[in-house]
Every structure is written in C-alpha cells, then in structure tokens.
Amino acid sequence: MGSLMSKSAFLRAGVILLASIVLFSVAKGDNGRREAVQEDLILMQGKWKLEDFVYYRDGKADRLPKAQRRGLRVVSGNRYRLILHIRAQKVDANYSFHLYPNQNPKAFDVTLPDGREIKGIYEISTDTLRRCYCQPGLARPTQFQSGDQTYQVWKRVDGPPATAIKEQK
C-alpha cells in the first residue's frame, strides 16, 4: 500500500509540475495581454446604469432623450444581463463577451442570444464605461461617435469591485 501511495504522490507531483510549466509558458508568451484583460474585466464587474444612448447613421447623431432610454447592465465574469428600454423597444437578455484591451482603441466582441456577434470599442474607468458598436456582421468601429454605430455611456451603480480598489492603490 505504501508503494502505491508513493506512485500516486509522484504522479500527482508530475501533473502539477507539467501544469505549472504550461501556465508559465502561456503567461510568458502573452506579453501582458492576460493582465490587461483581467484588469478591464475586473473593472466591468457589477451593476451599470445607462446614461447616454446615441445612434449614429451616415455620420449624423440621433441622441435619445432621457425619457426614451433606460438601461441596466449586470456583469458577472465575461457575461452580462442587459435590461434595456430604448424608445418602444425592450430587451431583457443575457450576453457573453470577450475583451481585447491591447488593441487601440480597446475592443470587444459580444455574442448575442441568437449566436450572432457584434464588434465594438470601449473605454473604462472605475465608474464610467463608454462603448460603441456596429450591427452584426459589420466591421468594428475605429473611433467613438462617428460613422454607423451605436454609442453608449454607462455609469456604475454600485462601488467598484474590491480587487479594482486594491489594484489602484
């Protein structure tokens, strides 16, 4: 029985060593990308209230009055629930997203409930999230508030995630 335990312990140590080597190689090879994604992903966690919503079509802005725009985003991990009332349209759905913070401007992809994908750009601070995106199938915007895109500003409802506070100190 004792030799069986030592084989098991030896095998477990080998697996742990192999996993450590793989993780170190991946972390070393990503040139800081993983840390940038994690930092922005941490900042996005929590509840956000819609502050501004503008449609840009043919370079012309159609800013919705406050009475015609209400929204709440609740972000957990790389998923969020969106409750949105824009004019007569109502949305209550769950989405997943991926961040690309090393692009300039920072970029994201969102997978819609029907499987289609939208591409956008973003800026985030502890209490403000600005995003622009195009309709599914169109190219990612390259700047804020231009072309054919939707522009949104979200303000944090609750305080920033505790890990974001620690990292800022």
Helices and strands as residue ranges (DSSP letters): H 2-29, H 33-44, E 46-57, E 60-63, G 66-68, E 69-76, E 79-86, E 89-100, E 107-111, E 117-124, E 128-133, E 149-156, H 162-168
